[in-house]
């Protein structure tokens, strides 16, 4: 990898990490904050859905307008809007007051990054490396993010205490989240080419793809949407809230658990390039994801907090190994000029689907003892895995098919 390309790659890793730290601060503290305000499980589920729907709206808006505004201006605009919205969430103290600000806050409640930075970063990264290095670079990219999420989750309890606990504690956490966004924007200002005024096509322009790519992107988007809908039922914030309801877990305990969760994810992701070289990208996605979904279903039947945490940690040790391979695969099976569109369209499909299900979790969590989000989520994700293997096992990326 040339030195300049290495520098640009590390800038993207740094941006991902700083954003991940902010995400980690929110994952456990946000549902605890809402519970502290006296908001009901059904209303919390509705707020989670509003957050995810707002994320989808921002992704659509900026992906659509990036052609005219340029990547840099679009990302700066996004940062400004989200920072103001996060400040509004910090000021709100009731369900109705929180609703409009939550819509624009772009909180990644699943612990993984769902911001509008993602399609742009995913389209930039392959341009900095040779094809055989792509899986490794995406693994490093995602590992850096999850390590930062783990640190953020672990730090949330510390910051909560440092700011005085209660409402001031949670509001202090939101201010640090805003600071992370501003630093992220500063890093973006130094990346060459990101300030281009016009793109070749709107990021969501499906017609700009070749006939072959349209077919692949369409099918992948539908499959990813099924997985994302199921994932919306078991966002890390939903899990944290379920542990709080089902076992009366404290913020300190949840912070430790979900810091461990994200640390385990980060470590496991670094193994994906090794596995992908041996069995292929699609099989790596499926053969790690499918057993993790069986474990997800079993969490619902855990008799104690300790057992539930143990099964959760086992599940998370393999659950996200499909993330870098999924991102790398989409980039591999489309041409370089189509990558921004492919990343944005598949990302939009996932975002829409994820935003459609958290309110269902809220309704299910009124009966926390049943663990329904884990059951429905595990079954749907397993179906996704089997269909993905059936449909795409023979659609190889260039390095597996022998092409350049």
C-alpha positions in Angstrom: 0.0 0.0 0.0 1.6 3.4 -1.0 2.4 5.7 1.9 -0.3 8.3 1.0 -3.0 5.7 0.6 -2.0 4.3 4.0 -2.3 7.8 5.6 -5.8 8.2 4.1 -6.9 4.8 5.3 -5.7 5.6 8.8 -7.7 8.8 8.7 -10.8 6.8 8.0 -9.9 4.4 10.8 -9.5 7.3 13.1 -12.8 8.9 12.1 -14.6 5.5 12.6 -13.0 5.1 16.0 -13.9 8.6 17.3 -17.5 8.1 16.0 -17.5 4.6 17.6 -16.5 6.1 21.0 -19.5 8.4 20.8 -21.8 5.5 19.8 -20.6 3.5 22.8 -21.4 6.3 25.2 -25.0 6.3 24.0 -25.8 2.5 23.6 -26.4 1.7 27.3 -26.9 5.2 28.8 -29.7 6.3 26.4 -32.3 3.6 27.4 -31.3 4.1 31.0 -31.8 7.8 30.7 -35.2 7.3 29.2 -36.2 4.9 32.0 -34.9 7.5 34.5 -37.3 10.0 33.0 -40.2 7.6 33.7 -40.9 6.9 30.0 -42.8 3.5 29.5 -41.4 0.5 27.6 -43.8 1.1 24.7 -42.8 4.8 24.5 -39.1 3.8 24.6 -39.6 1.4 21.8 -41.4 4.2 19.8 -38.4 6.5 20.5 -36.0 3.9 19.3 -38.0 3.6 16.1 -38.1 7.4 15.7 -34.3 7.5 16.1 -33.8 4.9 13.4 -36.4 6.4 11.0 -34.6 9.7 11.4 -31.3 8.1 10.6 -32.9 6.7 7.4 -34.2 10.1 6.5 -30.8 11.7 7.0 -29.1 9.0 5.0 -31.6 9.4 2.2 -31.4 13.2 2.2 -27.7 13.5 2.2 -27.2 10.6 -0.2 -29.6 12.3 -2.6 -28.1 15.8 -2.2 -24.4 14.9 -2.2 -24.2 15.3 -5.9 -24.9 19.0 -5.6 -23.4 19.8 -2.2 -20.3 17.6 -2.4 -19.3 15.0 0.1 -17.5 17.4 2.5 -20.4 20.0 2.7 -22.9 17.2 3.1 -21.0 15.6 6.0 -20.5 19.0 7.7 -24.3 19.7 7.3 -25.0 16.3 8.8 -22.7 17.0 11.7 -24.4 20.3 12.5 -27.9 18.9 12.3 -27.1 15.9 14.5 -25.2 18.0 17.1 -28.1 20.3 17.5 -30.5 17.4 17.8 -28.3 15.7 20.5 -28.4 19.0 22.4 -32.2 18.9 22.2 -32.3 15.4 23.5 -30.2 16.5 26.4 -32.6 19.3 27.2 -35.8 17.2 26.8 -37.5 15.6 29.8 -40.6 14.0 28.4 -41.7 11.6 25.6 -43.2 14.4 23.5 -40.3 16.8 23.9 -37.8 14.2 23.0 -39.6 13.0 19.8 -38.5 15.7 17.4 -34.9 15.8 18.5 -34.6 12.0 18.7 -35.6 12.0 15.0 -32.4 13.8 14.0 -30.0 12.6 16.7 -28.6 9.7 14.6 -27.9 7.5 17.7 -26.6 4.1 16.6 -28.6 2.1 19.1 -27.4 -1.2 17.8 -23.8 -0.5 18.8 -22.7 -0.7 15.1 -22.3 2.4 13.0 -25.4 3.5 11.1 -24.4 7.0 10.2 -24.4 8.6 6.8 -20.6 8.6 6.9 -20.7 4.9 6.2 -21.5 4.7 2.5 -18.8 7.3 1.7 -16.2 5.6 3.8 -17.0 2.2 2.3 -16.7 3.5 -1.2 -13.3 5.3 -0.4 -11.5 2.4 1.3 -11.2 0.0 -1.6 -9.5 2.7 -3.7 -6.6 2.7 -1.2 -5.8 -1.0 -1.4 -5.3 -3.9 -3.8 -8.1 -6.4 -4.2 -6.5 -9.1 -2.1 -6.1 -6.7 0.8 -9.7 -5.5 0.8 -11.1 -8.0 3.3 -8.2 -7.2 5.7 -8.7 -3.5 5.5 -12.4 -3.7 6.1 -11.7 -5.9 9.1 -9.3 -3.3 10.5 -11.9 -0.6 9.8 -14.6 -2.4 11.7 -12.4 -3.6 14.5 -11.2 0.0 15.2 -14.9 1.0 15.4 -15.9 -1.8 17.8 -12.9 -1.3 20.0 -13.9 2.4 20.3 -17.5 1.4 21.0 -16.3 -0.9 23.8 -14.2 1.9 25.3 -17.2 4.3 25.0 -19.6 1.9 26.7 -17.1 1.3 29.5 -16.5 5.0 29.9 -20.2 5.9 30.0 -20.6 4.9 33.7 -17.5 6.9 34.5 -18.7 10.0 32.7 -22.1 9.6 34.2 -20.6 9.7 37.7 -18.2 12.5 36.8 -21.0 14.8 35.7 -22.9 14.3 39.0 -25.2 11.3 38.1 -28.9 11.6 37.4 -30.0 13.9 34.6 -26.7 16.0 34.7 -24.8 12.8 34.3 -26.7 11.6 31.2 -26.7 15.1 29.7 -22.9 15.3 30.1 -22.6 12.1 28.1 -24.6 13.7 25.3 -22.3 16.7 25.2 -19.3 14.4 24.8 -21.1 12.6 22.0 -21.4 16.0 20.2 -17.7 16.7 20.7 -16.9 13.3 19.0 -19.0 14.4 16.0 -17.1 17.7 15.7 -13.7 15.9 15.8 -15.0 13.5 13.2 -15.9 16.3 10.9 -12.5 17.9 11.4 -10.8 14.7 10.2 -13.0 14.6 7.1 -11.9 18.1 6.2 -8.3 16.7 5.6 -9.2 13.9 3.2 -8.3 14.7 -0.4 -11.1 14.5 -3.0 -13.9 14.4 -0.5 -14.8 18.0 -1.2 -15.7 17.3 -4.8 -18.7 19.5 -5.8 -20.4 17.0 -8.1 -20.6 13.2 -8.1 -21.1 11.3 -11.4 -24.6 10.3 -10.1 -26.7 10.6 -7.0 -25.8 8.0 -4.5 -29.3 6.5 -4.6 -29.5 6.5 -8.4 -30.2 2.8 -9.0 -30.4 3.4 -12.8 -26.7 4.4 -12.9 -25.7 0.7 -12.1 -25.0 -1.8 -14.9 -27.7 -4.5 -15.6 -25.6 -7.1 -13.7 -24.9 -4.8 -10.7 -28.6 -3.8 -10.6 -29.6 -7.4 -10.2 -27.0 -8.1 -7.5 -27.6 -4.9 -5.5 -31.4 -5.4 -5.7 -31.2 -8.9 -4.3 -28.6 -8.1 -1.7 -30.6 -5.1 -0.5 -33.7 -7.2 0.0 -31.7 -9.9 1.9 -29.8 -7.3 4.0 -33.2 -5.7 4.8 -34.5 -8.9 6.3 -31.4 -9.2 8.5 -31.6 -5.6 9.5 -35.3 -5.8 10.4 -34.5 -8.7 12.7 -31.5 -6.8 14.0 -33.8 -3.8 14.9 -35.6 -6.1 17.3 -32.4 -6.8 19.2 -30.4 -3.6 19.1 -27.8 -3.4 21.8 -29.9 -0.6 23.4 -32.9 -2.9 23.4 -30.8 -5.7 24.9 -29.6 -3.4 27.6 -33.1 -2.3 28.4 -34.3 -5.9 28.5 -31.6 -6.9 30.9 -32.6 -3.9 33.0 -36.3 -4.9 33.0 -35.8 -8.7 33.2 -33.0 -8.8 35.8 -32.9 -5.3 37.2 -29.4 -4.8 35.9 -27.7 -1.5 36.9 -26.0 1.0 34.5 -22.6 0.0 36.0 -23.2 -3.7 35.3 -24.6 -3.1 31.8 -21.7 -0.9 31.0 -19.3 -3.7 31.9 -21.3 -6.3 29.9 -21.6 -4.3 26.7 -18.1 -3.1 26.8 -17.1 -6.8 26.9 -19.5 -7.5 24.1 -18.0 -4.9 21.8 -14.4 -5.9 22.7 -15.2 -9.5 21.8 -16.8 -8.3 18.5 -13.7 -6.3 17.7 -11.3 -9.3 18.3 -13.5 -11.7 16.4 -13.7 -9.4 13.4 -9.9 -9.6 12.9 -10.3 -13.3 12.2 -12.6 -12.8 9.3 -10.0 -12.3 6.6 -8.3 -15.5 7.6 -11.6 -17.4 7.4 -12.6 -15.8 4.2 -9.4 -16.8 2.5 -10.1 -20.4 3.4 -13.8 -20.8 2.7 -14.8 -17.7 0.8 -16.5 -14.4 1.7 -20.2 -15.6 1.5 -19.6 -18.8 3.5 -17.8 -16.8 6.1 -20.8 -14.5 6.4 -23.2 -17.4 6.7 -21.2 -20.0 8.7 -20.4 -17.5 11.5 -23.8 -15.7 11.5 -26.1 -18.7 11.6 -24.9 -20.3 14.9 -24.8 -16.8 16.5 -28.5 -16.5 15.7 -29.3 -19.8 17.4 -27.6 -18.4 20.5 -29.5 -15.2 20.1 -32.8 -17.2 20.4 -31.5 -19.0 23.5 -31.0 -15.8 25.4 -34.8 -15.6 25.8 -34.8 -18.8 27.9 -31.9 -17.9 30.2 -33.0 -18.4 33.8 -30.6 -16.0 35.4 -28.7 -12.8 34.6 -25.4 -14.6 34.7 -26.5 -17.3 32.2 -28.1 -14.6 29.9 -24.8 -12.7 29.9 -22.8 -15.8 29.2 -25.0 -16.8 26.2 -24.9 -13.2 25.0 -21.1 -13.1 25.1 -20.9 -16.4 23.2 -23.3 -15.1 20.6 -21.4 -11.8 20.1 -18.1 -13.7 19.7 -19.2 -14.6 16.1 -22.3 -12.4 15.4 -20.6 -9.5 13.7 -18.0 -11.4 11.6 -20.3 -11.0 8.6 -20.0 -7.2 8.8 -16.6 -6.6 7.1 -17.2 -9.4 4.7 -20.6 -8.1 3.8 -19.2 -4.6 3.1 -16.2 -6.0 1.3 -18.4 -8.3 -0.8 -20.7 -5.5 -2.0 -17.6 -3.5 -3.1 -16.1 -6.6 -4.8 -19.1 -7.6 -7.0 -19.6 -4.0 -8.3 -17.2 -1.9 -10.4 -15.2 0.9 -8.8 -17.4 3.6 -10.3 -20.5 1.9 -9.0 -19.3 1.4 -5.4 -20.7 4.7 -3.9 -24.1 3.8 -5.3 -24.0 0.2 -4.2 -22.9 1.1 -0.7 -25.6 3.8 -0.4 -28.4 1.7 -1.8 -27.7 -1.4 0.3 -27.1 0.8 3.3 -30.4 2.6 2.8 -32.2 -0.8 2.6 -30.7 -1.8 5.9 -31.5 1.5 7.5 -35.2 1.5 6.4 -35.6 -2.1 7.6 -33.9 -1.5 11.0 -36.0 1.6 11.6 -39.2 -0.4 11.1 -38.8 -2.8 14.0 -37.7 -1.2 17.3 -41.3 -0.2 18.1 -42.2 -3.9 18.0 -39.5 -4.5 20.6 -41.1 -1.9 22.8 -44.4 -3.7 22.6 -42.8 -7.1 23.2 -40.8 -5.7 26.2 -44.0 -5.1 28.1 -43.8 -8.9 28.5 -40.1 -8.9 29.3 -40.1 -12.4 30.8 -41.0 -13.9 27.4 -37.9 -12.6 25.6 -39.9 -12.3 22.4 -37.4 -9.9 20.5 -34.7 -12.6 20.8 -37.0 -15.4 19.5 -38.3 -13.5 16.5 -34.9 -11.9 15.8 -33.1 -15.2 15.9 -35.5 -17.0 13.6 -35.6 -14.2 11.0 -31.9 -13.9 10.9 -31.4 -17.6 10.4 -33.8 -17.6 7.4 -31.7 -14.7 6.0 -28.5 -16.7 6.3 -29.9 -19.8 4.5 -31.3 -17.8 1.6 -28.1 -15.8 1.3 -26.0 -19.0 1.0 -28.4 -20.5 -1.5 -28.5 -17.4 -3.8 -24.9 -16.0 -3.6 -22.6 -18.9 -2.8 -21.6 -19.1 -6.5 -21.3 -15.3 -7.0 -17.7 -15.0 -6.3 -15.6 -11.8 -5.7 -12.7 -11.4 -8.2 -10.0 -12.7 -5.9 -12.0 -16.0 -5.4 -13.0 -16.4 -9.1 -9.4 -15.9 -10.4 -10.3 -12.5 -12.0 -8.1 -9.5 -11.4 
